[in-house]
């Protein structure tokens, strides 16, 4: 197997959690033993939880020693592994989509973890340009670990784009659900996995933007119940004033929700939801597009848009396919 093969495994795993790690970047990690056997393929899943490297090492260690009872807290987990690794990672190899961090934040430094465990090689897709987190590659080299940077560099850059954008300004993306024949009309029955993923993404947003036409026609609630999480604040873009909407529409009854008529400046992570007309109106403002295709056909017209999209990632959620795209 080539270096690209293992790094692509790490990057693909990270894409599964893209948007869910906000405000952190999506990062993936693959761990191999000294003989080149894959021990784990993991990713950072949520801000405040284990970084990709710690998550991958913990899963690998559990596989190597199933009798260990690993703690859940990242700081406790890092300390436990450093004390109980039993040299099981001697001369192991890691592939990481982003340079391992070299500072103590909410979670411990991942570069130190690789050093403590006796890794022989760490392959990195791209360097971390953040002044506080960077320096992991230098630390690894100083501790006798072979480091190579630049594997699958462009794919890793694409993976990092949302993080870099929401750090500096506002990252906007459009979520669109289609039938198998490409229609955004009618009742589209997405899989429960697709709906759960969307609800999980909603729970991370600073703002969900929706059109007045959709609200009047569909009377949605637009919450995050399937993720058992907080519903997003809303921005309703409409010619109709907010006080003129029917307040019995479920979205208005969600507790502690703020509803805006324009996008506030402090919203850094923003998702637009809607159909063809809403997409036509705002497609040029979007950084990325999250598009679902169900396994169901319907009798409505297909979406007709002049757009050229570059696929960054494609995956499956039960019977549905979904992709994350950017404009060419």
C-alpha positions, 0 to 999 in steps of 0.5 A: 500500500502507498502513503496516499492510500493510508492518508486518504483513509484518514481524510475520508474518515475526517470528512464523515465528521465535517461540520460536526467538529465546529469550531474545531477542524475536521481531522483524521488519523490512521494508526499502523503497527510496526509491521504495517497492519492497520490498528485504527482509522479514527477522526476528531468527532466533536469539540472538547472530545479527543483529537483524532490522534488520541482517539485513534491511539485509544481504539488501537490500544483497546484492540491490542489490550481488550482488558483495559478500561479506558477513561472517557475524558481526553485529559484522563485518557491521554494520561492513562495511555502514557502510563499503560501503553506497555510499549505496544506502539513501539515503532508504530506509524501514524498518518494524520491529515493535519500536523499534530498539535503541540500545546495543551488546550482543552485536550493534551498535545498529540505530538507528545503522545506519539513521542511518549508511545515510541512511534517510529514514523508520523506522516502528515498531510499539511502543516498547522498554520495556527501559531499556538497549535503548530510546532508538532512536526518539529517536536516529533523530529527533535524526539527522534521520530521520522516525519514526512509532510505533504501527502495528499496535500490538496485533499487535506487543504479541502478538508480544512477549508471550512475551519479556515473560513469560519476562523476569519469570517463566516462560512456558509453552506447550502443543504439540499435534499433531492429524490433519486431522480433529482427533484427537490419537490414533493415529500422527500423521504430521506433515511433516518441516518440522513435526517439524524446527521442533518439534525446533528449539524443543525445543533452546531450552527450559529444560524440556520437560514430559511425562506419564508415560502418554505415556512408557510408551505411546510410549517416545519419545526427545524430543530435538532431532536434526532440528535437530542441537541439544542435547536439552532437559531433561525434567520427567516429571509422573506418579504413578509415581516416576522410579526406577520407569520402564523405563530402556530407554525412549530418553529416559533414554539421552540424554547430559547430560540432566537429568530432574526430577519437578517444575518447577524455579524457574529454568525460564523457557521451558517447553513441555508436550507431550502429548495430550488428557488432558494438555492438559485437566490443564494448559490453564489454566496455559498462556500460549500453545498451539502446535497442528499439523494434519497433512494426514492423516485417521485413524479415531480420535475428535476431541479434545473440550475446552471451550476458546476460543482466539484465533489470534495467527499461522497458517502452513504447514510443508510439507503441515501447518498450524500456529498459535500461540494464546492463551486468550480 
